[in-house]
Structures are given as C-alpha cells and as structure tokens.
Amino acid sequence: MRNILKILIKSTTVFSITVVLFSCSNNSQKARDFLKDKNLPVGKSRDAFHIYKDSGRITSKLETSLMLDFSNRTEHPYNEFPEGIKIINFENKGLDSVTIIGDYALSYAKTSISEIKGNVVVVNHTDLSRLETEELFWDQKTNYFVSETAFSLMKQNDTIYGIGFESKDDLTKHLAKKTTGKLETSEE
C-alpha cells in the first residue's frame, strides 16, 4: 500500500512539473517589450570587465561596477553605467594608451556616441597630457571628444583652462574655447 502511495505521489509530482515547464512559452520579444514599456533594462552586469579586440589585437578595455543594457529600445538602444566607467584605449600595438574615467556614462549603440559625466578625466599616457571636465561627448567613429563645460587641460609645460573643448580622443590637435591659463609658445 505504501509503495503504491509513493509511486502515485512521485507520478503526480513529475506530471505537475512537466505541465509547468511545457506550459511556459518562450517568447523573448514579449518580455523585451514589457521591459521597454516599463523603462527597465533587458540586462544588468555587475563588476564587468570587457576586452575589445580587432583582428586578434586588444584595442580597449572597459571596467564598470554596474552596466545596464537598454538594447531593447528600437530608436536609440544604449548602455548605461550609473556607477561610473573606466576605459583604456590602446594604439600603436599597445605602446600608446589613453584612459577615460567618469562617474556616469551612456553609450548609444547606433551612433557610437558616448556621454560621460561627473569628474571626467582623460589621460594620454604617451605625452602625459590630462583633461579634466564635468561632461564629455565621445564620438567613437571619428575618435573625437567634445565638451561645452568648463575644463582644464594639463600638458607638460602648459595648463589651459576654459569653457568648451574639442580634440582627437588622444588629446592631440585640440581646440580650446574661452581659454585662460599659462601657455608656452614659440615664435617662428
């Protein structure tokens, strides 16, 4: 009698689990639409460390304590880094590198434009130049920085302060707007 009861309980349990598993539909698009309507990310990563490669060569590294994936947005999919970001770009077989740090960032997938905010620091480790500002837009397709906020740019012999800044993403060939500071020039 007990054996029959045990078999009946086991059979009922297996049947119930089977019904539950097969009754769920696997429609990820409905889940994405639900998350989009609620303005929720489709993915969340903690303590992320991502390495970007091109033809087997490491081109950059990204570190963040929290990344939110909003790739479910049809018009402007993006990633959000609400707890800060650190990016290291490598050029010239890794000899030249640029580090970008900020307290908050948004990176738009379709346009390859990133907005970095709060204590933004960019350091070119080759020529030891350093840019500090509160907001920076980075066009990754053209490798170009733009900021319309106050900035300070420190080079080996110069310190430039101003409001509004544009440059290549390695801080060379820069255009500084509304500037003040100490500049060394040479007359030719």
N, CA and C of each residue as an Amber inpcrd file, in Angstrom:
protein
   564
   0.8170000  -1.1880000   0.0000000   0.0000000   0.0000000   0.0000000
   0.8640000   1.2570000   0.0000000   1.8840000   1.2300000   0.8780000
   2.7730000   2.3980000   0.9230000   3.5060000   2.5790000  -0.4020000
   3.9170000   1.5010000  -1.0320000   4.6120000   1.5860000  -2.3090000
   3.7280000   2.2030000  -3.3800000   2.4830000   1.8410000  -3.3910000
   1.5430000   2.4070000  -4.3660000   1.3570000   3.8920000  -4.1000000
   1.2750000   4.2940000  -2.8380000   1.1320000   5.7040000  -2.4750000
   2.3680000   6.4990000  -2.8850000   3.5580000   5.9500000  -2.6640000
   4.7990000   6.6150000  -3.0590000   4.8640000   6.7900000  -4.5800000
   4.5000000   5.7460000  -5.3080000   4.5150000   5.8170000  -6.7740000
   3.5140000   6.8450000  -7.2620000   2.3480000   6.8920000  -6.6620000
   1.3190000   7.8600000  -7.0350000   1.7930000   9.2850000  -6.7770000
   2.4240000   9.5290000  -5.6300000   2.9270000  10.8710000  -5.2980000
   4.0310000  11.2750000  -6.2720000   4.9570000  10.3550000  -6.5490000
   6.0470000  10.6520000  -7.4880000   5.5090000  10.9210000  -8.8860000
   4.5700000  10.1450000  -9.3220000   3.9940000  10.3210000 -10.6570000
   3.2760000  11.6580000 -10.7610000   2.5190000  12.0140000  -9.7280000
   1.8080000  13.2860000  -9.7160000   2.7960000  14.4510000  -9.7360000
   3.8830000  14.3380000  -8.9830000   4.8920000  15.3880000  -8.9410000
   5.5600000  15.5530000 -10.3020000   5.9640000  14.4630000 -10.9180000
   6.6060000  14.5110000 -12.2350000   5.6480000  15.0960000 -13.2640000
   4.3940000  14.6970000 -13.2280000   3.3950000  15.2170000 -14.1590000
   3.2070000  16.7240000 -13.9680000   3.1130000  17.1610000 -12.7160000
   2.9200000  18.5910000 -12.4240000   4.0980000  19.4240000 -12.9110000
   5.3000000  18.9580000 -12.6540000   6.4980000  19.6870000 -13.0960000
   6.5460000  19.7390000 -14.6220000   6.1990000  18.6530000 -15.2710000
   6.1920000  18.6190000 -16.7330000   5.1860000  19.6220000 -17.2900000
   4.0060000  19.6690000 -16.7110000   2.9770000  20.6110000 -17.1590000
   3.4670000  22.0490000 -16.9780000   4.0650000  22.3450000 -15.8490000
   4.5480000  23.7020000 -15.5860000   5.6340000  24.0840000 -16.5840000
   6.5850000  23.1930000 -16.8370000   7.6830000  23.5020000 -17.7400000
   7.2280000  23.7100000 -19.1740000   6.2990000  22.8790000 -19.6340000
   5.8720000  22.9770000 -21.0160000   4.7520000  23.9830000 -21.2370000
   4.1660000  24.4860000 -20.1980000   3.1050000  25.4800000 -20.3690000
   3.6710000  26.8840000 -20.5440000   4.9100000  27.0980000 -20.1410000
   5.5340000  28.4120000 -20.3040000   5.9500000  28.5840000 -21.7520000
   5.5940000  29.7270000 -22.3300000   6.0170000  29.9830000 -23.7050000
   7.3850000  30.6600000 -23.6810000   8.1220000  30.4870000 -24.7200000
   9.4630000  31.0400000 -24.8040000   9.4400000  32.2150000 -25.7730000
   8.7020000  33.2610000 -25.4450000   8.5920000  34.4180000 -26.3140000
   9.3960000  35.5670000 -25.7120000  10.6520000  35.6620000 -26.1030000
  11.5210000  36.6910000 -25.5300000  11.1250000  38.0840000 -26.0030000
  10.4910000  38.1930000 -27.1710000  10.0880000  39.5220000 -27.6660000
   9.0330000  40.1380000 -26.7560000   8.1000000  39.3280000 -26.2360000
   7.0980000  39.8540000 -25.3030000   7.7670000  40.3530000 -24.0300000
   8.7570000  39.6310000 -23.5560000   9.4850000  40.0640000 -22.3520000
  10.2350000  41.3530000 -22.6200000  10.8800000  41.4750000 -23.7870000
  11.6030000  42.7060000 -24.1320000  10.6410000  43.8990000 -24.2140000
   9.4910000  43.6900000 -24.8570000   8.5050000  44.7690000 -24.9740000
   7.9940000  45.1950000 -23.6060000   7.7570000  44.2250000 -22.7270000
   7.3050000  44.5470000 -21.3730000   8.3480000  45.4020000 -20.6480000
   9.6150000  44.9890000 -20.7430000  10.6930000  45.7430000 -20.0760000
  10.8420000  47.1370000 -20.6870000  10.6750000  47.2460000 -22.0000000
  10.7720000  48.5490000 -22.6690000   9.6530000  49.4740000 -22.2020000
   8.4490000  48.9540000 -22.1240000   7.3110000  49.7600000 -21.6800000
   7.4880000  50.2450000 -20.2460000   8.1360000  49.4570000 -19.4140000
   8.3520000  49.8220000 -18.0140000   9.6630000  50.5850000 -17.8160000
  10.3790000  50.8700000 -18.9200000  11.6770000  51.5440000 -18.8900000
  12.6820000  50.7820000 -18.0230000  12.6990000  49.4620000 -18.2000000
  13.6180000  48.5970000 -17.4660000  14.6530000  48.0210000 -18.4190000
  15.8570000  47.7740000 -17.9550000  16.8800000  47.1910000 -18.8310000
  16.6050000  45.7180000 -19.1050000  17.1150000  45.2380000 -20.2360000
  16.9870000  43.8160000 -20.5410000  18.1310000  43.0170000 -19.9330000
  19.1520000  43.7110000 -19.4810000  20.2800000  43.0340000 -18.8550000
  20.9630000  43.9260000 -17.8500000  21.6050000  43.2930000 -16.8890000
  22.3260000  44.0210000 -15.8540000  23.6000000  43.2440000 -15.5550000
  24.7310000  43.9500000 -15.5610000  26.0160000  43.3110000 -15.2560000
  26.6580000  44.0260000 -14.0780000  27.1660000  43.2540000 -13.1510000
  27.8970000  43.8030000 -12.0060000  29.3700000  43.4690000 -12.1600000
  30.2230000  44.4250000 -11.7790000  31.6780000  44.2530000 -11.8330000
  32.1160000  43.7160000 -13.1960000  31.7140000  44.4200000 -14.2430000
  32.0100000  43.9970000 -15.6120000  33.4160000  44.4180000 -16.0230000
  34.0810000  43.5450000 -16.7290000  35.4020000  43.7950000 -17.3010000
  35.3400000  43.2670000 -18.7190000  35.3420000  44.1690000 -19.6990000
  35.1580000  43.7720000 -21.0900000  36.3860000  44.1520000 -21.9010000
  36.8680000  43.2340000 -22.7170000  38.0190000  43.4830000 -23.5760000
  37.5290000  43.5120000 -25.0220000  37.8640000  44.5930000 -25.7410000
  37.5170000  44.7200000 -27.1530000  38.7340000  44.3590000 -27.9850000
  38.5100000  43.5680000 -29.0230000  39.5990000  43.1460000 -29.8980000
  39.2590000  43.4850000 -31.3350000  40.3030000  43.7200000 -32.1180000
  40.1760000  43.9320000 -33.5520000  41.2850000  43.1340000 -34.2190000
  40.9200000  42.1620000 -35.0070000  41.8810000  41.2800000 -35.6850000
  42.8220000  40.6040000 -34.6970000  42.2880000  40.1910000 -33.5490000
  43.0770000  39.4960000 -32.5500000  43.9300000  40.3950000 -31.6630000
  43.8780000  41.6940000 -31.8900000  44.6670000  42.6540000 -31.1240000
  43.7490000  43.3830000 -30.1500000  44.1540000  43.4870000 -28.8960000
  43.3470000  44.2010000 -27.9030000  43.3840000  45.6930000 -28.2210000
  42.1920000  46.2930000 -28.4060000  42.1120000  47.7220000 -28.7160000
  41.6620000  48.5510000 -27.5280000  40.8830000  47.9600000 -26.6280000
  40.4470000  48.7000000 -25.4470000  39.9200000  47.7590000 -24.3750000
  39.8730000  48.2880000 -23.1580000  39.3080000  47.5810000 -22.0150000
  38.3040000  48.4960000 -21.3420000  37.2120000  47.9160000 -20.8720000
  36.1750000  48.6620000 -20.1720000  35.9620000  48.0150000 -18.8140000
  35.9380000  48.8440000 -17.7590000  35.6570000  48.3560000 -16.4130000
  34.5270000  49.1930000 -15.8290000  33.5800000  48.5220000 -15.1820000
  32.4840000  49.2280000 -14.5250000  31.9110000  48.3380000 -13.4220000
  31.3990000  48.9680000 -12.3800000  30.7900000  48.1740000 -11.3120000
  29.3360000  47.8290000 -11.6230000  28.6970000  48.5930000 -12.5410000
  27.3140000  48.2900000 -12.9210000  27.0530000  48.7740000 -14.3460000
  26.5500000  47.8640000 -15.1890000  26.1590000  48.2090000 -16.5510000
  24.7210000  47.7650000 -16.7660000  23.8970000  48.6700000 -17.2670000
  22.5030000  48.3610000 -17.5850000  22.3420000  48.3640000 -19.1040000
  21.7530000  47.3050000 -19.6450000  21.6050000  47.1200000 -21.0850000
  20.1840000  47.4880000 -21.5110000  20.0710000  48.5870000 -22.2620000
  18.7820000  49.0200000 -22.8010000  18.7570000  48.8090000 -24.3160000
  19.2620000  47.6740000 -24.7770000  19.2990000  47.3930000 -26.2120000
  17.9140000  47.0790000 -26.7720000  16.9000000  47.0200000 -25.9190000
  15.5300000  46.7740000 -26.3730000  14.8690000  48.0330000 -26.9240000
  15.5250000  49.1670000 -26.8710000  14.9810000  50.4020000 -27.4400000
  15.1550000  50.3590000 -28.9490000  14.0900000  50.5560000 -29.6890000
  14.1750000  50.4440000 -31.1440000  14.8770000  51.6390000 -31.7750000
  14.5860000  52.8440000 -31.3110000  15.1900000  54.0250000 -31.9350000
  16.5980000  54.3120000 -31.4360000  16.8170000  54.2900000 -30.1340000
  18.1150000  54.6380000 -29.5670000  18.5450000  53.6270000 -28.5030000
  18.9780000  52.4310000 -28.9120000  19.4610000  51.4690000 -27.9140000
  20.7440000  51.9910000 -27.2620000  20.8900000  51.7150000 -25.9680000
  22.0540000  52.2370000 -25.2610000  22.4120000  51.3580000 -24.0760000
  23.6190000  51.6110000 -23.5550000  24.0710000  51.0240000 -22.2970000
  24.2650000  52.1600000 -21.3200000  23.8940000  51.9240000 -20.0670000
  24.0380000  52.9430000 -19.0230000  25.0080000  52.4150000 -17.9710000
  25.8820000  53.3110000 -17.5120000  26.8710000  52.9800000 -16.4930000
  26.6560000  53.9270000 -15.3090000  25.6670000  53.6550000 -14.4540000
  25.2880000  54.6090000 -13.4060000  26.2920000  54.7250000 -12.2610000
  27.1960000  53.7760000 -12.1280000  28.1680000  53.8280000 -11.0320000
  29.5840000  54.1080000 -11.5310000  29.6920000  54.6410000 -12.7350000
  30.9980000  55.0310000 -13.2550000  31.5500000  54.0650000 -14.2780000
  32.6110000  54.5320000 -14.9370000  33.2210000  53.7690000 -16.0200000
  34.6980000  54.1030000 -16.1130000  35.4770000  53.1250000 -16.5480000
  36.8930000  53.3300000 -16.8470000  37.1770000  52.6110000 -18.1600000
  37.7120000  53.3580000 -19.1270000  38.0240000  52.8020000 -20.4360000
  39.4960000  53.0600000 -20.7150000  40.2010000  52.0450000 -21.1730000
  41.5890000  52.1940000 -21.5780000  41.6700000  51.8140000 -23.0530000
  42.0830000  52.7640000 -23.8930000  42.2590000  52.5220000 -25.3230000
  43.7310000  52.3100000 -25.6240000  44.0200000  51.3340000 -26.4720000
  45.3980000  51.0300000 -26.8470000  45.6030000  51.3110000 -28.3280000
  46.6590000  52.0340000 -28.6490000  47.0520000  52.2930000 -30.0280000
  48.4960000  51.8540000 -30.1960000  48.9570000  51.7780000 -31.4210000
  50.3670000  51.5060000 -31.7090000  50.8540000  50.2440000 -30.9960000
  50.1390000  49.1500000 -31.1950000  50.4670000  47.8420000 -30.6000000
  50.5520000  47.8920000 -29.0720000  49.7320000  48.7360000 -28.4700000
  49.6650000  48.8000000 -27.0130000  50.6470000  49.7470000 -26.3740000
  51.5230000  50.3760000 -27.1750000  52.5070000  51.2920000 -26.6000000
  51.8760000  52.6150000 -26.1730000  50.9290000  53.1050000 -26.9470000
  50.2400000  54.3480000 -26.6230000  48.8800000  54.0060000 -26.0480000
  48.5610000  54.5930000 -24.9170000  47.2450000  54.3170000 -24.3520000
  46.6390000  55.5900000 -23.7890000  45.3200000  55.6050000 -23.7820000
  44.5330000  56.7160000 -23.2360000  43.5230000  56.1160000 -22.2750000
  43.4230000  56.6990000 -21.0760000  42.4660000  56.2470000 -20.0740000
  41.3760000  57.3000000 -19.9280000  40.1240000  56.8550000 -19.9070000
  38.9640000  57.7300000 -19.7430000  38.2090000  57.2380000 -18.5150000
  37.9550000  58.1520000 -17.5710000  37.2560000  57.8060000 -16.3300000
  36.1240000  58.8060000 -16.1230000  34.9750000  58.3270000 -15.6590000
  33.8540000  59.1980000 -15.3330000  32.9320000  58.5430000 -14.3240000
  32.1430000  59.3720000 -13.6270000  31.2210000  58.8770000 -12.6030000
  29.9430000  58.2670000 -13.1800000  29.6030000  58.6120000 -14.4330000
  28.3600000  58.1660000 -15.0510000  28.5730000  58.1870000 -16.5640000
  27.9610000  57.2560000 -17.2840000  28.1000000  57.2650000 -18.7460000
  26.8980000  56.6220000 -19.4140000  26.6280000  57.1000000 -20.6160000
  25.6640000  56.4980000 -21.5340000  26.4050000  56.2340000 -22.8330000
  26.1760000  55.0760000 -23.4280000  26.8060000  54.7550000 -24.7020000
  25.7220000  54.2850000 -25.6630000  25.5470000  55.0450000 -26.7610000
  24.5000000  54.7540000 -27.7280000  25.0460000  53.8530000 -28.8340000
  24.4120000  52.7130000 -29.0480000  24.9190000  51.6920000 -29.9650000
  24.8520000  52.1200000 -31.4300000  23.7500000  52.7060000 -31.8600000
  23.5860000  53.0310000 -33.2790000  24.5110000  54.1550000 -33.7330000
  24.7390000  55.1380000 -32.8960000  25.5410000  56.2920000 -33.2920000
  26.9950000  56.2000000 -32.8450000  27.3080000  55.2670000 -31.9610000
  28.6570000  55.1220000 -31.3770000  29.1070000  56.4000000 -30.6710000
  28.1590000  57.0770000 -30.0520000  28.4710000  58.2780000 -29.2740000
  28.2270000  57.9680000 -27.8050000  29.1920000  58.3490000 -26.9860000
  29.0850000  58.1530000 -25.5440000  29.0690000  59.5070000 -24.8530000
  28.2860000  59.5950000 -23.7900000  28.2270000  60.7780000 -22.9480000
  28.7530000  60.3690000 -21.5810000  29.8260000  61.0300000 -21.1430000
  30.4560000  60.7050000 -19.8660000  30.3160000  61.9290000 -18.9800000
  29.8580000  61.7350000 -17.7360000  29.5780000  62.8620000 -16.8380000
  30.2110000  62.6410000 -15.4690000  30.4630000  63.7530000 -14.7910000
  30.9030000  63.7210000 -13.4030000  32.3520000  63.3390000 -13.2310000
  33.1780000  64.2910000 -12.8520000  34.6080000  64.0360000 -12.6010000
  35.2690000  63.2780000 -13.7500000  35.0640000  63.7650000 -14.9610000
  35.6270000  63.1180000 -16.1400000  37.1140000  63.4480000 -16.2280000
  37.9220000  62.4110000 -16.3710000  39.3680000  62.5690000 -16.5080000
  39.8150000  61.7380000 -17.7040000  40.5840000  62.3720000 -18.6010000
  41.1750000  61.6850000 -19.7460000  42.6760000  61.8810000 -19.6590000
  43.4270000  60.7810000 -19.6860000  44.8830000  60.8520000 -19.5820000
  45.4990000  60.1690000 -20.7940000  46.3730000  60.8970000 -21.4980000
  47.1810000  60.3230000 -22.5670000  48.5060000  59.9400000 -21.9260000
  48.7690000  58.6590000 -21.8210000  49.9490000  58.1770000 -21.1080000
  51.2440000  58.3690000 -21.8970000  51.1400000  58.6370000 -23.1960000
  52.3340000  58.8360000 -24.0100000  52.9250000  60.2270000 -23.7920000
  52.1100000  61.2670000 -23.9360000  52.6290000  62.6350000 -23.7570000
  52.2630000  63.2340000 -22.4000000  51.6710000  62.4230000 -21.5250000
  51.3180000  62.8160000 -20.1520000  50.3570000  63.9990000 -20.0840000
  49.5340000  64.1850000 -21.1160000  48.5170000  65.2350000 -21.0520000
  47.3060000  64.7060000 -20.2950000  46.5680000  65.6480000 -19.6820000
  45.4360000  65.2720000 -18.8270000  44.3230000  66.3010000 -19.0020000
  43.1210000  65.8120000 -19.2850000  41.9380000  66.6490000 -19.4180000
  41.0080000  66.3470000 -18.2580000  40.5040000  67.3990000 -17.6150000
  39.5050000  67.2480000 -16.5540000  38.3150000  68.1300000 -16.8930000
  37.1120000  67.5700000 -16.8030000  35.8860000  68.3020000 -17.0840000
  34.7190000  67.5870000 -16.3890000  33.5430000  68.1560000 -16.4660000
  32.3660000  67.5400000 -15.8490000  31.5010000  66.7840000 -16.8450000
  31.6730000  67.0510000 -18.1310000  30.8730000  66.3600000 -19.1430000
  31.6690000  66.2790000 -20.4330000  31.6100000  65.1190000 -21.0760000
  32.3690000  64.9030000 -22.2950000  31.5620000  64.0160000 -23.2300000
  31.4810000  64.4180000 -24.4840000  30.8570000  63.5900000 -25.5120000
  31.9750000  62.9960000 -26.3550000  31.8650000  61.6970000 -26.6420000
  32.9230000  60.9860000 -27.3600000  32.3150000  60.2990000 -28.5660000
  32.7220000  60.7250000 -29.7530000  32.2950000  60.0850000 -30.9900000
  33.3310000  59.0180000 -31.3240000  32.9600000  57.7610000 -31.1410000
  33.9060000  56.6680000 -31.3240000  34.1680000  56.3480000 -32.7900000
  33.2810000  56.7880000 -33.6860000  33.5090000  56.5700000 -35.1170000
  34.5990000  57.5030000 -35.6370000  34.5700000  58.7480000 -35.1750000
  35.5550000  59.7290000 -35.6460000  36.6930000  59.9260000 -34.6460000
  36.6440000  59.2240000 -33.5040000  37.6760000  59.3420000 -32.4550000
  37.8370000  60.7960000 -32.0230000  36.7280000  61.4040000 -31.5940000
  36.7200000  62.8330000 -31.3050000  35.9730000  63.1250000 -30.0020000
  36.5330000  64.0320000 -29.1990000  35.9140000  64.4930000 -27.9520000
  35.3330000  65.8850000 -28.1430000  34.1960000  66.1470000 -27.4890000
  33.5910000  67.4790000 -27.4610000  33.0550000  67.7160000 -26.0630000
  33.3080000  68.9170000 -25.5280000  32.7310000  69.3170000 -24.2460000
  32.3770000  70.7900000 -24.3260000  31.2480000  71.1550000 -23.7800000
  30.8510000  72.5650000 -23.7260000  30.8720000  73.0760000 -22.2890000
  31.4490000  72.3090000 -21.3740000  31.5390000  72.7090000 -19.9750000
  32.9600000  73.1740000 -19.6630000  33.1490000  73.6640000 -18.4450000
  34.4740000  74.1160000 -18.0060000  35.4460000  72.9330000 -18.0220000
  36.6950000  73.2180000 -18.3640000  37.6990000  72.1660000 -18.4460000
  39.0570000  72.7020000 -18.0170000  39.9580000  71.7890000 -17.7170000
  41.3730000  72.1200000 -17.5770000  42.1570000  71.0560000 -18.3340000
  43.1040000  71.5110000 -19.1330000  43.9520000  70.6340000 -19.9180000
  45.3890000  70.8710000 -19.4820000  45.9970000  69.8600000 -18.9210000
  47.3680000  69.9770000 -18.4420000  48.2810000  69.1900000 -19.3660000
  49.2800000  69.8800000 -19.8830000  50.3270000  69.2460000 -20.6750000
  51.6230000  69.4380000 -19.9020000  52.7400000  68.9450000 -20.4190000
  53.9950000  69.0130000 -19.6740000  54.3680000  70.4390000 -19.2800000
  54.1890000  71.4010000 -20.1750000  54.5980000  72.7810000 -19.8820000
  53.4380000  73.7620000 -19.8150000  52.2390000  73.3280000 -20.1190000
  51.0950000  74.2250000 -20.2010000  49.9420000  73.7320000 -19.3480000
  49.1490000  74.6830000 -18.8710000  47.8580000  74.3760000 -18.2660000
  46.8570000  75.3400000 -18.8620000  45.8440000  74.8100000 -19.4950000
  44.8330000  75.6220000 -20.1650000  43.5120000  75.4160000 -19.4400000
  42.8430000  76.5190000 -19.1210000  41.5060000  76.4770000 -18.5320000
  40.5580000  77.1160000 -19.5230000  39.3480000  76.6600000 -19.5570000
  38.3890000  77.2610000 -20.4700000  37.0190000  76.6530000 -20.3350000
  36.1500000  77.1000000 -21.2290000  34.7910000  76.5680000 -21.3170000
  34.5690000  76.1910000 -22.7700000  34.4700000  74.9240000 -23.0370000
  34.3140000  74.4110000 -24.3900000  35.6260000  73.8390000 -24.9040000
  35.5790000  72.5910000 -25.3770000  36.7950000  71.9020000 -25.7690000
  36.4740000  70.8650000 -26.8350000  37.3660000  70.7390000 -27.8240000
  37.2710000  69.6960000 -28.8330000  38.6650000  69.1570000 -29.0910000
  38.7670000  67.8500000 -29.3260000  40.0650000  67.2770000 -29.6800000
  39.8920000  65.8650000 -30.1940000  40.9850000  65.3330000 -30.7580000
  41.0240000  63.9070000 -31.0600000  40.9750000  63.1830000 -29.7290000
  40.6100000  61.9110000 -29.7300000  40.4360000  61.2090000 -28.4600000
  41.7510000  60.8390000 -27.7680000  42.8740000  61.2430000 -28.3450000
  44.1570000  61.0910000 -27.6510000  44.6760000  62.4490000 -27.1520000
  43.7990000  63.4580000 -27.1650000  44.0520000  64.8210000 -26.6960000
  45.0370000  65.5980000 -27.5660000  45.2990000  65.1320000 -28.7710000
  46.1190000  65.8990000 -29.7000000  45.1990000  66.7260000 -30.5860000
  45.7860000  67.7070000 -31.2330000  45.0370000  68.5780000 -32.1470000
  43.7630000  69.0850000 -31.4910000  43.9110000  69.8080000 -30.4080000
  42.7350000  70.2670000 -29.6620000  42.3540000  71.6990000 -30.0360000
  41.0940000  72.0050000 -29.8210000  40.5440000  73.3450000 -29.9800000
  39.9310000  73.7110000 -28.6380000  40.5400000  74.7010000 -27.9720000
  40.0550000  75.1430000 -26.6660000  39.3120000  76.4600000 -26.8480000
  38.1600000  76.5730000 -26.2200000  37.3280000  77.7710000 -26.3420000
  37.3400000  78.5360000 -25.0250000  37.1390000  79.8520000 -25.0930000
  37.0760000  80.7240000 -23.9080000  38.1760000  80.3590000 -22.9140000
  39.4080000  80.4900000 -23.3470000  40.5360000  79.9870000 -22.5690000
  41.1860000  81.0390000 -21.6810000  41.8120000  80.5520000 -20.6250000
  42.7020000  81.3260000 -19.7600000  43.8060000  80.3570000 -19.3520000
  44.8670000  80.8770000 -18.7450000  45.9120000  79.9780000 -18.2470000
  47.2730000  80.3520000 -18.7290000  48.2380000  79.5180000 -18.4140000
  49.6340000  79.7140000 -18.7550000  49.9620000  78.8610000 -19.9770000
  50.4300000  79.5200000 -21.0470000  50.7690000  78.8100000 -22.2780000
  52.1730000  79.1580000 -22.6960000  52.9390000  78.1780000 -23.1050000
  54.2490000  78.4250000 -23.6730000  54.0980000  78.3950000 -25.1920000
  54.6170000  79.4240000 -25.8390000  54.5560000  79.4770000 -27.2960000
  55.9410000  79.7050000 -27.8370000  56.1260000  79.3610000 -29.0740000
  57.4000000  79.6350000 -29.7450000  57.1160000  80.4310000 -31.0020000
  57.9370000  81.4320000 -31.2240000  57.7690000  82.2600000 -32.4090000
  58.6480000  81.7010000 -33.5160000  58.1000000  81.6330000 -34.6860000
  58.8650000  81.1060000 -35.8170000  58.9260000  82.1110000 -36.9150000
